Amino acid sequence: MTEVLQKKLNDSAAVRWTALILIALTMFFGYMFVDLMSPLQSLIEVERDWTPDVFGKYGSSEFILNVWGFLILAGIILDKMGVRFTGMLSASLMLAGACIKYYGISSSMIGSGLDQWLNSWWTTMPSSAKLACLGFMIFGCGMEMAGITVSKAIAKWFKGKEMALAMGLEMAIARVGVFAVFSLSPWLANLGTPTVVRPVAFCTLLLLIGWVTFAVFCILDRKLDRQLGDIKDEGPSEEFKASDIGKIFSSKVFWIVAALCVLYYSAIFPFQRFATNMLESNLGVSAATAANIFRWFPMGAAAITPLLGNFLDRRGKGATMLIFGALLMIVCHMTFALVLPVCKSTALAYLAIVILGISFSLVPAALWPSVPKIVEERYLGSAYSLIFWIQNIGLCLFPLIIGLALTACNPGVAEAIRAGEEGVAYNYTVPMLIFSACGGAALLFGLWLKHEDKVHGYGLEEPNIKQE
């Protein structure tokens, strides 16, 4: 008797990897937009009067609405409405927020009625920054919603297959976007008369392309659902209930993972906002040269993350990878805080950036594929959203904290820079020590997580691909 099995769409390696590329491109363009201003801190300080504390507020604005509950709502929407609806909604929010930010920093905004009204209140913050922050808030809602949606989509398409490798490749492709924007943003800004408007316009156009690529993915995903026999639009076999959030919050291991996540990422993404200016100040180089040095950080992560994901799929050791990642981050930030200001070595800066990239490969490659091992699949989207929500609290606070610390530790420096004085630079020692402290706390939670896994057997050290 011959048993005939229907081959599902995700059983085809070519199709499932095509689906991954489509959604990864959306994240690629999103990551470009996130960091397009990072290499331009010095330029926007002169062009639009953004002091370091204003730049810190702008960096924090991406996460404000997420912290105040949007991400929790996003997880519920994802588990209720599915990957396609949530993904298209997130891509639309990203595009809408980008358009608002573009108008906020454009020349058309200067002297307009909106400009005059915005300047009439909260006078310590320029009107361009206020509108840019509003757009970045809306964009941030879409970006973080897209992050949890992509994680659940990959878990769906690669279940029982190369899930960690797929998540690693998605993150790698996204981080190439950071490399690209650290290369392109200063170049576009200086094509003619130096301006921050040109890079923002370019990246806004790319977000429109990302919206299209996710729409194409939705066509494939709908066909997969039909093959899986879902009656509803991706509805889970057991309906998600709001009370499931309480079950997630009652899990001790969930809180350990969430704490590790917020501490680690708070020393990565906020650092990216200030990294170019930090290298510019510590090494005494131009902003373009500093951006060219830092751009290799995401490339190092992009090159290694898929390899680590493949190792995790086949050999395991996820909790151990988290611990080593935190250790490497501590070493790098301590180097930036205490060593680089003294020796001013470009070679040392490159080395520290590469090591930080390895750290940024170890932690995400192990962290996100571990979540399906500690929560039930029916509320996996909500679990991801809650971790992202807690992470966003740190990502919202730390740019603000670093901006305030930088201003407080450098009295009169911002005024001197705006006045055009030569040889004036910020001292980044205290901000970098703050980032190092985050790494130390993340290390402690990594050790705790490995202990919990050993006691309760969550399988964090086990491979994802089971041998027959």
For each residue, the residues with C-beta under 8 A, 3 or more apart:
1:
2:
3:
4:
5:
6: 227
7: 11 12
8: 11 224 227 228
9: 12 15 16 220 223 224 227
10: 15 16 19 156 157 158 161 224
11: 7 8 16
12: 7 9 15 16
13: 16 17
14: 17 18
15: 9 10 12 18 19 220
16: 9 10 11 12 13 19 20 157 158 161 166
17: 13 14 20 21 166
18: 14 15 21 22 220
19: 10 15 16 22 23 153 157 217 220 221
20: 16 17 23 24 154 157 158 166 169 170
21: 17 18 24 25 173
22: 18 19 25 26 213 214 216 217 220
23: 19 20 26 27 87 150 153 154 170 213 214 217
24: 20 21 27 28 150 169 170 173 174
25: 21 22 28 29 173 209 210 213
26: 22 23 29 30 87 91 146 150 210 211 213 214
27: 23 24 30 31 146 147 150 170 173 174 177 210
28: 24 25 31 32 173 174 176 177 210
29: 25 26 32 33 177 203 206 207 209 210
30: 26 27 33 34 94 142 143 146 174 177 207 210
31: 27 28 34 35 174 175 177 178 181
32: 28 29 35 36 177 178 180 181 184 203 206
33: 29 30 36 94 98 139 143 181 203 204 206 207
34: 30 31 62 143 178 269
35: 31 32 38 39 178 181 182 185 272 273
36: 32 33 40 181 185 199 200 203
37: 40 41 44 55 58 185 196 200 273
38: 35 41 181 182 185 272 273 274 275 276 291
39: 35 181 182 185 186 276 287 288 290 291 294
40: 36 37 43 44 185 186 189 196 199 287
41: 37 38 44 45 50 52 55 273 274 276 277 287
42: 45 46 277 280 287 417
43: 40 46 47 189 194 195 196 287
44: 37 40 41 47 48 50 55 105 196
45: 41 42 48 49 50 51 52 55 414 417 418
46: 42 43 417 418
47: 43 44 194 195 196
48: 44 45 105 126 128 129 196
49: 45 54 126 418
50: 41 44 45 54 55 58 126 128 129
51: 45 54 55 407 414
52: 41 45 55 56 403 406 407 410 414 426
53: 56 57 400 403 404 406 407
54: 49 50 51 57 58 125 126 129 403
55: 37 41 44 45 50 51 52 58 59 273 399 403
56: 52 53 59 60 273 399 400 401 402 403 404 406
57: 53 54 60 61 125 129 133 399 400 403
58: 37 50 54 55 61 129 132 133 136 399
59: 55 56 62 270 273 399 400 403
60: 56 57 63 64 395 396 397 398 399 400
61: 57 58 64 132 133 134 136 137 140
62: 34 59 136 137 139 140 143 395 396
63: 60 66 67 140 144 392 393 395 396
64: 60 61 67 68 137 140 396
65: 68 70 137 138 140 141
66: 63 70 71 74 140 141 144 388 389 392 396
67: 63 64 71 389 392 393 396
68: 64 65
69: 72 73 389
70: 65 66 73 74 141 144 145
71: 66 67 74 75 144 145 148 385 386 388 389 392
72: 69 75 76 245 382 385 386 389
73: 69 70 76 77
74: 66 70 71 77 78 86 90 141 144 145 148 385
75: 71 72 78 79 148 381 382 383 384 385 386 388 389
76: 72 73 79 80 240 242 245 382 385
77: 73 74 80 81 85 86 89 145
78: 74 75 81 82 83 86 145 148 149 152 381 382 384 385
79: 75 76 236 240 378 379 380 381 382
80: 76 77 240
81: 77 78 85 86 233 234
82: 78 85 86 233 234 235
83: 78 86 87 149 152 153 156 221 234
84: 87 88 218 221 222 233 234
85: 77 81 82 88 89 233
86: 74 77 78 81 82 83 89 90 145 149
87: 23 26 83 84 90 91 146 149 150 153 214 217 218
88: 84 85 91 92 211 214 215 218
89: 77 85 86 92 93 142 145
90: 74 86 87 93 94 141 142 143 145 146 149
91: 26 87 88 94 95 142 146 207 210 211 214 215
92: 88 89 95 96 142 211
93: 89 90 96 97 138 139 141 142 145
94: 30 33 90 91 97 98 139 142 143 146 207 210 211
95: 91 92 98 99 142 204 207 208 211
96: 92 93 99 100 138 139 142
97: 93 94 100 101 135 136 137 138 139 140 141 142
98: 33 94 95 101 102 135 139 200 203 204 207
99: 95 96 102 103 135 204
100: 96 97 103 104 131 134 135 138
101: 97 98 104 105 131 132 134 135 136 139 200 204
102: 98 99 105 106 135 197 200 201 204
103: 99 100 106 108 109 131 135
104: 100 101 109 127 128 129 130 131 132 134 135
105: 44 48 101 102 109 128 131 132 196 197 200
106: 102 103 109 197 200
107: 110 197
108: 103 112
109: 103 104 105 106 112 114 115 127 128 131
110: 107 115 128
111: 115 116
112: 108 109 115 116
113: 116 117
114: 109 117 118 127 131
115: 109 110 111 112 118 119 127
116: 111 112 113 119 120
117: 113 114 120
118: 114 115 121 127 130 131
119: 115 116 123 126 127
120: 116 117 123
121: 118
122: 125 130
123: 119 120
124:
125: 54 57 122 129 130
126: 48 49 50 54 119 129 130
127: 104 109 114 115 118 119 130 131
128: 48 50 104 105 109 110 131 132
129: 48 50 54 57 58 104 125 126 132 133
130: 104 118 122 125 126 127 133 134
131: 100 101 103 104 105 109 114 118 127 128 134 135
132: 58 61 101 104 105 128 129 135 136
133: 57 58 61 129 130 136 137
134: 61 100 101 104 130 131 137 138
135: 97 98 99 100 101 102 103 104 131 132 138 139
136: 58 61 62 97 101 132 133 139 140
137: 61 62 64 65 97 133 134 140 141
138: 65 93 96 97 100 134 135 141 142
139: 33 62 93 94 96 97 98 101 135 136 142 143
140: 61 62 63 64 65 66 97 136 137 143 144
141: 65 66 70 74 90 93 97 137 138 144 145
142: 30 89 90 91 92 93 94 95 96 97 138 139 145 146
143: 30 33 34 62 90 94 139 140 146 147
144: 63 66 70 71 74 140 141 147 148 388 392
145: 70 71 74 77 78 86 89 90 93 141 142 148 149
146: 26 27 30 87 90 91 94 142 143 149 150
147: 27 143 144 150 151 384 388
148: 71 74 75 78 144 145 151 152 381 384 385 388
149: 78 83 86 87 90 145 146 152 153 381
150: 23 24 26 27 87 146 147 153 154 170
151: 147 148 154 155 167 368 371 384
152: 78 83 148 149 155 156 380 381 384
153: 19 23 83 87 149 150 156 157 217 221
154: 20 23 150 151 157 158 163 166 167 170
155: 151 152 158 159 163 372 377 380
156: 10 83 152 153 159
157: 10 16 19 20 153 154 166 224
158: 10 16 20 154 155 161 162 163 166
159: 155 156 163
160: 163 465 466
161: 10 16 158 166 465
162: 158 165 166 309 310 313 464 465
163: 154 155 158 159 160 166 167 313 369 372 464
164: 167 168 309 310 312 313 365 369 464
165: 162 168 169 306 309 310 312 313
166: 16 17 20 154 157 158 161 162 163 169 170 309
167: 151 154 163 164 170 171 309 365 368 369
168: 164 165 171 172 305 306 307 308 309 310 312 361 364 365
169: 20 24 165 166 172 173 305 306 309
170: 20 23 24 27 150 154 166 167 173 174
171: 167 168 174 175 301 302 305 364 365 368
172: 168 169 175 176 301 302 303 305 306
173: 21 24 25 27 28 169 170 176 177 302
174: 24 27 28 30 31 170 171 177 178
175: 31 171 172 178 179 298 299 301 302 305 360
176: 28 172 173 179 180 298 299 302
177: 27 28 29 30 31 32 173 174 180 181 298
178: 31 32 34 35 174 175 181 182 272 295 297 298
179: 175 176 182 183 295 296 298 299 302
180: 32 176 177 183 184
181: 31 32 33 35 36 38 39 177 178 184 185 199 203
182: 35 38 39 178 179 185 186 276 291 292 294 295 298
183: 179 180 186 187 291 292 295
184: 32 180 181 187 188 199 202
185: 35 36 37 38 39 40 181 182 188 189 199 291
186: 39 40 182 183 189 190 287 288 291
187: 183 184 190 191
188: 184 185 191 198 199 202
189: 40 43 185 186 194 195 196 198 199
190: 186 187 194 288
191: 187 188 198
192: 195
193:
194: 43 47 189 190
195: 43 47 189 192 198
196: 37 40 43 44 47 48 105 189 199 200
197: 102 105 106 107 200 201
198: 188 189 191 195 201 202
199: 36 40 181 184 185 188 189 196 202 203
200: 36 37 98 101 102 105 106 196 197 203 204
201: 102 197 198 204 205
202: 184 188 198 199 205 206
203: 29 32 33 36 98 181 199 200 206 207
204: 33 95 98 99 101 102 200 201 207 208
205: 201 202 208 209
206: 29 32 33 202 203 209 210
207: 29 30 33 91 94 95 98 203 204 210 211
208: 95 204 205 211 212
209: 25 29 205 206 212 213
210: 25 26 27 28 29 30 91 94 206 207 213 214
211: 26 88 91 92 94 95 207 208 214 215
212: 208 209 215 216
213: 22 23 25 26 209 210 216 217
214: 22 23 26 87 88 91 210 211 217 218
215: 88 91 211 212 218 219
216: 22 212 213 219 220
217: 19 22 23 87 153 213 214 220 221
218: 84 87 88 214 215 221 222
219: 215 216 222 223
220: 9 15 18 19 22 216 217 223 224
221: 19 83 84 153 217 218 224 225 234
222: 84 218 219 225 226
223: 9 219 220 226 227
224: 8 9 10 157 220 221 227 228
225: 221 222 228 230 233 234
226: 222 223 229 230
227: 6 8 9 223 224
228: 8 224 225
229: 226
230: 225 226 233 234 235
231: 235
232: 235
233: 81 82 84 85 225 230
234: 81 82 83 84 221 225 230
235: 82 230 231 232 239
236: 79 239 240 377 378
237: 378
238: 378
239: 235 236 378
240: 76 79 80 236 244 378 379 381 382
241: 244
242: 76 245
243: 246 247
244: 240 241 247 248 378 379 382
245: 72 76 242 248 249 379 382 386
246: 243 249 250
247: 243 244 250 251 379
248: 244 245 251 254 375 379 382 383 386
249: 245 246 254 255 386
250: 246 247
251: 247 248 254 255 374 375
252: 255 256 452
253: 256 257 374 449 452 453 456 458
254: 248 249 251 257 258 374 375 383 386 387
255: 249 251 252 258 259
256: 252 253 259 260 445 448 449 452
257: 253 254 260 261 367 370 371 374 387 449
258: 254 255 261 262 386 387 390 391
259: 255 256 262 263 390 441 445
260: 256 257 263 264 322 326 367 442 445 446 449
261: 257 258 264 265 367 387 390 391
262: 258 259 265 266 390 391 393 394
263: 259 260 266 267 394 438 439 441 442 445
264: 260 261 267 268 325 326 329 363 367 438 439 442
265: 261 262 268 269 391 394 395
266: 262 263 269 270 391 394 395 397 398 435 438
267: 263 264 270 271 329 333 398 435 436 438 439 442
268: 264 265 271 272 329 360
269: 34 265 266 272 273 395
270: 59 266 267 273 274 395 398 399 402 435
271: 267 268 274 275 333 435
272: 35 38 178 268 269 275 294 297
273: 35 37 38 41 55 56 59 269 270 399 402
274: 38 41 270 271 277 278 399 402 406 428 431
275: 38 271 272 278 279 290 294 297
276: 38 39 41 182 279 280 287 290 291 294
277: 41 42 274 280 281 287 290 426
278: 274 275 281 282 290 336 426 428 431 432
279: 275 276 282 283 285 290 293 294 349
280: 42 276 277 283 284 285 286 287 289 290 425
281: 277 278 284 425 426 427 428
282: 278 279 336 340 341 344 349 425 428
283: 279 280 289 290 293 340 344 346 349
284: 280 281 344 425
285: 279 280 289 290 293 346
286: 280 289 290
287: 39 40 41 42 43 186 276 277 280 290 291
288: 39 186 190 291 292
289: 280 283 285 286 292 293
290: 39 275 276 277 278 279 280 283 285 286 287 293 294
291: 38 39 182 183 185 186 276 287 288 294 295
292: 182 183 288 289 295
293: 279 283 285 289 290 296 346 349 350 353
294: 39 182 272 275 276 279 290 291 297 353
295: 178 179 182 183 291 292 298 299
296: 179 293 299 300 350 353 354 357
297: 178 272 275 294 300 301 353 354 356 357 360
298: 175 176 177 178 179 182 295 301 302 357 360
299: 175 176 179 295 296 302 303 357
300: 296 297 303 304 353 354 356 357 358 360 361
301: 171 172 175 297 298 304 305 357 358 360 361
302: 171 172 173 175 176 179 298 299 305
303: 172 299 300 306 307
304: 300 301 307 308 357 358 361
305: 168 169 171 172 175 301 302 308 309 360 361 364 365
306: 165 168 169 172 303 309 310
307: 168 303 304 310 311
308: 168 304 305 311 312 321 361 362 365 366
309: 162 164 165 166 167 168 169 305 306 312 313 365 369
310: 162 164 165 168 306 307 313 314
311: 307 308 314 315 317
312: 164 165 168 308 309 315 316 317 318 321 365 366 369 463 464
313: 162 163 164 165 309 310 463 464 465
314: 310 311 463 465
315: 311 312 463
316: 312 460 461 462 463 464
317: 311 312 320 321 366 461
318: 312 321 322 366 367 369 370 460 461
319: 322 323 366 370 446 449 450 453 460 461
320: 317 323 324 450 461
321: 308 312 317 318 324 325 362 363 365 366
322: 260 318 319 325 326 362 363 366 367 446 449 450
323: 319 320 326 327 443 446 447 450
324: 320 321 327 328 362
325: 264 321 322 328 329 359 360 361 362 363 366 446
326: 260 264 322 323 329 330 359 363 439 440 442 443 446
327: 323 324 330 331 359 439 443
328: 324 325 331 332 355 356 358 359 362
329: 264 267 268 325 326 332 333 356 359 360 363 439 442
330: 326 327 333 334 436 439 440 443
331: 327 328 334 335 355
332: 328 329 335 336 352 353 355 356 359
333: 267 271 329 330 336 337 432 433 435 436 439
334: 330 331 337 338 339 432 433 436
335: 331 332 338 339 340 348 352
336: 278 282 332 333 339 340 352 428 432 435
337: 333 334 340 341 428 429 432 433 435 436
338: 334 335 341 342 429
339: 334 335 336 342 343 348
340: 282 283 335 336 337 343 344 345 348 349 352
341: 282 337 338 344 427 428 429
342: 338 339
343: 339 340 348
344: 282 283 284 340 341
345: 340 348 349
346: 283 285 293 349 350
347: 350 351
348: 335 339 340 343 345 351 352
349: 279 282 283 293 340 345 346 352 353
350: 293 296 346 347 353 354
351: 347 348 354 355
352: 332 335 336 340 348 349 355 356
353: 293 294 296 297 300 332 349 350 356 357
354: 296 297 300 350 351 357 358
355: 328 331 332 351 352 358 359
356: 297 300 328 329 332 352 353 359 360
357: 296 297 298 299 300 301 304 353 354 360 361
358: 300 301 304 328 354 355 361 362
359: 325 326 327 328 329 332 355 356 362 363
360: 175 268 297 298 300 301 305 325 329 356 357 363 364
361: 168 300 301 304 305 308 325 357 358 364 365
362: 308 321 322 324 325 328 358 359 365 366
363: 264 321 322 325 326 329 359 360 366 367
364: 168 171 305 360 361 367 368
365: 164 167 168 171 305 308 309 312 321 361 362 368 369
366: 308 312 317 318 319 321 322 325 362 363 369 370 460
367: 257 260 261 264 318 322 363 364 370 371
368: 151 167 171 364 365 371 384
369: 163 164 167 309 312 318 365 366 372 373 464
370: 257 318 319 366 367 373 374 458 460
371: 151 257 367 368 374 375 380 383 384 387
372: 155 163 369 375 377 380
373: 369 370 458 459 460
374: 251 253 254 257 370 371 383 458
375: 248 251 254 371 372 379 380 383
376: 379 380
377: 155 236 372 380
378: 79 236 237 238 239 240 244
379: 79 240 244 245 247 248 375 376 382 383
380: 79 152 155 371 372 375 376 377 383 384
381: 75 78 79 148 149 152 240 384 385
382: 72 75 76 78 79 240 244 245 248 379 385 386
383: 75 248 254 371 374 375 379 380 386 387
384: 75 78 147 148 151 152 368 371 380 381 387 388
385: 71 72 74 75 76 78 148 381 382 388 389
386: 71 72 75 245 248 249 254 258 382 383 389 390
387: 254 257 258 261 371 383 384 390 391
388: 66 71 75 144 147 148 384 385 391 392
389: 66 67 69 71 72 75 385 386 392 393
390: 258 259 261 262 386 387 393 394
391: 258 261 262 265 266 387 388 394 395
392: 63 66 67 71 144 388 389 395 396
393: 63 67 262 389 390 396 397
394: 262 263 265 266 390 391 397 398 438
395: 60 62 63 265 266 269 270 391 392 398 399
396: 60 62 63 64 66 67 392 393 399 400
397: 60 266 393 394 400 401
398: 60 266 267 270 394 395 401 402 434 438
399: 55 56 57 58 59 60 270 273 274 395 396 402 403
400: 53 56 57 59 60 396 397 403 404
401: 56 397 398 404 405 434
402: 56 270 273 274 398 399 405 406 431 434 435
403: 52 53 54 55 56 57 59 399 400 406 407
404: 53 56 400 401 407 408
405: 401 402 408 409 430 431 434
406: 52 53 56 274 402 403 409 410 426 428 430 431
407: 51 52 53 403 404 410 414
408: 404 405 411
409: 405 406 427 429 430 431
410: 52 406 407 413 414 426 427
411: 408
412: 415 416
413: 410 416 417 424 425 426
414: 45 51 52 407 410 417 418
415: 412 418 419
416: 412 413 419 421 424
417: 42 45 46 413 414 420 421 424
418: 45 46 49 414 415
419: 415 416
420: 417
421: 416 417 424
422:
423:
424: 413 416 417 421
425: 280 281 282 284 413
426: 52 277 278 281 406 410 413
427: 281 341 409 410 430
428: 274 278 281 282 336 337 341 406 431 432
429: 337 338 341 409 432 433
430: 405 406 409 427 433 434
431: 274 278 402 405 406 409 428 434 435
432: 278 333 334 336 337 428 429 435 436
433: 333 334 337 429 430 436 437
434: 398 401 402 405 430 431 437 438
435: 266 267 270 271 333 336 337 402 431 432 438 439
436: 267 330 333 334 337 432 433 439 440
437: 433 434 440 441
438: 263 264 266 267 394 398 434 435 441 442
439: 263 264 267 326 327 329 330 333 435 436 442 443
440: 326 330 436 437 443 444
441: 259 263 437 438 444 445
442: 260 263 264 267 326 329 438 439 445 446
443: 323 326 327 330 439 440 446 447
444: 440 441 447 448
445: 256 259 260 263 441 442 448 449
446: 260 319 322 323 325 326 442 443 449 450
447: 323 443 444 450 451
448: 256 444 445 451 452
449: 253 256 257 260 319 322 445 446 452 453 460
450: 319 320 322 323 446 447 453 454 460 461
451: 447 448 454 455
452: 252 253 256 448 449 455 456 458
453: 253 319 449 450 456 457 458 459 460 461
454: 450 451 457 461
455: 451 452
456: 253 452 453
457: 453 454
458: 253 370 373 374 452 453
459: 373 453 462
460: 316 318 319 366 370 373 449 450 453
461: 316 317 318 319 320 450 453 454
462: 316 459
463: 312 313 314 315 316 466
464: 162 163 164 312 313 316 369
465: 160 161 162 313 314
466: 160 463
467:
468:
